[in-house]
């Protein structure tokens, strides 16, 4: 029964290998909403002008995305208001993991604007420890 267990091992190896290879043809992006002043209002996060998620205070989401350059921005609900000053364009590579923090930054006496900022894996993991994983996104 040595051949039987060897063929089973090879089959499992192939299944595992093809699964891990399939995983790496996409990029993984974590969107992490920082804890901000407007606790109860969801932020709507867009990628390439299409909505991908709605996050409340202290939530994050995970997305498997096609490699290539993508532009992210966040706003309150309503007509899409993309702004080059606050948009984030990233060239996503297959198999890599990205962490994007969504924050509101206020200028003196002005109203706040949304910023999507890349953060390190270490920082991303640290923030997500205490945050809630939003699997449904809406």
C-alpha positions in Angstrom: 0.0 0.0 0.0 3.1 2.2 -0.3 2.0 3.3 -3.8 -1.5 4.1 -2.6 -0.2 6.4 0.1 2.4 7.9 -2.3 -0.3 8.7 -4.9 -2.5 10.1 -2.1 0.3 12.3 -1.0 1.0 13.5 -4.6 -2.6 14.2 -5.1 -2.8 16.3 -1.9 0.4 18.0 -2.8 -1.0 19.0 -6.3 -4.2 20.2 -4.8 -2.4 22.3 -2.3 0.1 23.6 -4.8 -2.5 24.6 -7.4 -4.5 26.3 -4.6 -1.6 28.3 -3.4 -0.6 29.2 -6.9 -4.2 30.4 -7.6 -4.1 32.6 -4.5 -1.0 34.5 -5.7 -2.5 35.8 -8.9 -4.4 38.5 -7.0 -3.3 41.2 -4.6 -4.7 41.4 -1.1 -5.8 44.8 0.2 -6.9 45.5 3.7 -8.9 48.8 4.1 -8.7 50.0 7.7 -10.9 52.8 8.9 -9.3 54.8 11.6 -11.2 55.7 14.7 -12.4 59.3 14.0 -14.7 62.0 15.2 -17.7 60.9 13.3 -18.3 57.5 15.0 -21.7 56.7 13.6 -21.3 57.7 10.0 -20.0 55.1 7.5 -17.2 55.9 5.2 -17.7 54.7 1.6 -14.5 53.5 0.0 -14.2 53.4 -3.8 -11.7 51.8 -6.1 -11.5 53.1 -9.6 -14.7 55.1 -9.1 -16.7 52.0 -8.0 -17.8 51.4 -4.4 -16.1 48.5 -2.7 -17.0 48.9 0.9 -18.7 50.9 3.6 -16.8 50.9 6.9 -17.9 52.2 10.3 -15.6 53.3 13.1 -12.9 50.7 14.0 -13.7 48.4 11.1 -11.6 46.9 8.3 -12.2 44.8 5.2 -10.2 42.5 3.0 -10.3 42.4 -0.8 -8.7 40.2 -3.4 -8.0 42.4 -6.4 -6.5 42.2 -9.8 -2.9 43.3 -10.1 -2.3 46.7 -11.8 -2.8 50.4 -10.9 -5.9 51.1 -8.9 -7.1 54.4 -7.3 -8.8 54.4 -3.9 -10.7 57.2 -2.3 -13.2 57.6 0.6 -16.2 59.8 1.2 -19.6 60.1 2.8 -22.5 58.6 0.9 -23.5 60.5 -2.2 -22.3 61.4 -5.7 -18.7 60.2 -6.3 -16.3 63.0 -5.5 -12.9 61.9 -6.5 -10.1 64.3 -5.6 -6.5 64.0 -6.8 -5.3 65.6 -3.6 -6.8 62.8 -1.4 -6.9 59.9 -3.8 -4.4 57.1 -3.5 -3.1 55.3 -6.6 -1.2 52.1 -6.0 0.3 49.6 -8.4 -0.8 46.3 -6.9 1.4 43.3 -7.5 0.1 39.8 -7.6 0.7 37.8 -4.3 1.4 41.0 -2.3 -0.5 42.3 0.7 -1.3 46.0 1.1 -2.7 47.9 4.1 -4.6 51.2 3.5 -5.7 53.4 6.4 -8.7 55.6 5.8 -8.6 58.8 7.9 -10.2 62.2 8.0 -7.7 65.0 8.2 -8.9 68.5 9.1 -7.2 71.7 8.2 -7.3 74.7 10.6 -10.8 76.2 10.5 -11.6 74.0 7.4 -13.6 70.9 7.0 -12.0 67.6 6.9 -11.0 65.6 3.9 -10.7 61.9 3.5 -7.2 60.4 3.0 -6.4 56.9 2.0 -2.8 56.2 3.0 -0.6 53.1 2.7 0.7 51.9 6.0 3.2 49.2 6.9 2.2 45.6 7.5 3.3 46.0 11.1 1.1 49.1 11.6 -1.8 47.4 9.7 -1.7 44.3 11.8 -1.5 46.4 15.0 -4.5 48.4 14.1 -6.6 45.4 13.0 -6.0 43.6 16.4 -8.5 45.8 18.1 -10.8 46.4 15.1 -13.8 44.6 13.8 -13.5 42.6 10.6 -16.4 43.7 8.3 -16.9 40.6 6.0 -20.1 41.9 4.3 -18.9 45.4 3.6 -22.4 46.9 3.4 
